Amino acid sequence: MTNNEIKIEEQIASTITNLADAVEALLKGPLNRKALLVLLAHSTKLPQKQVSDVLIAIQDLRKDYLK
């Protein structure tokens, strides 16, 4: 693996960690999960179930893809 490939892997790992941390912070913020789902579903025009699935998937990125 080249140095460039290693740097790219490190950047991806850092981005995954930052994204998962941001979603966890959002879910621990002043809005409860239900309120957050309603607002995001309304903004995206997606069903709340899909929004919930995406939030869960983002939280799981770290354990699914980082060792």
C-alpha positions in Angstrom: 0.0 0.0 0.0 1.4 3.4 -1.0 1.7 6.4 1.3 -1.1 8.1 -0.6 -3.4 5.1 -0.1 -2.7 5.1 3.6 -3.5 8.8 3.8 -6.7 8.3 2.0 -7.7 5.4 4.4 -6.8 7.6 7.4 -9.0 10.4 5.9 -11.9 8.1 5.4 -11.6 6.7 8.9 -11.5 10.2 10.3 -14.5 11.2 8.3 -16.5 8.2 9.5 -15.6 8.9 13.1 -16.5 12.6 12.8 -19.8 11.8 11.1 -20.8 9.1 13.7 -19.8 11.5 16.5 -21.9 14.3 15.0 -25.0 12.1 14.8 -24.5 10.9 18.3 -24.2 14.5 19.5 -27.3 15.5 17.5 -29.3 12.7 19.1 -28.1 13.7 22.6 -29.0 17.3 21.9 -32.0 19.3 23.1 -34.4 17.7 20.7 -35.7 14.3 21.5 -35.3 11.6 18.9 -39.0 11.7 17.8 -38.9 15.5 17.3 -35.7 15.2 15.3 -37.2 12.4 13.1 -40.3 14.5 12.4 -38.2 17.6 11.4 -35.8 15.6 9.2 -38.6 13.6 7.6 -40.5 16.8 6.9 -37.4 18.5 5.4 -36.4 15.5 3.3 -39.9 14.4 2.4 -38.9 10.9 3.4 -40.8 8.6 5.8 -39.6 8.7 9.4 -38.6 5.1 9.3 -36.1 5.8 6.5 -34.7 8.8 8.3 -34.4 6.6 11.5 -32.6 3.9 9.5 -30.1 6.4 8.1 -29.4 7.8 11.5 -28.8 4.3 12.9 -26.6 3.4 9.9 -24.5 6.5 10.4 -24.0 5.6 14.1 -23.0 2.1 13.1 -20.5 3.1 10.5 -17.7 3.2 13.0 -18.2 -0.4 14.2 -19.1 -1.7 10.8 -16.1 -0.3 8.9 -13.4 0.7 11.4 -11.3 -1.9 13.3 
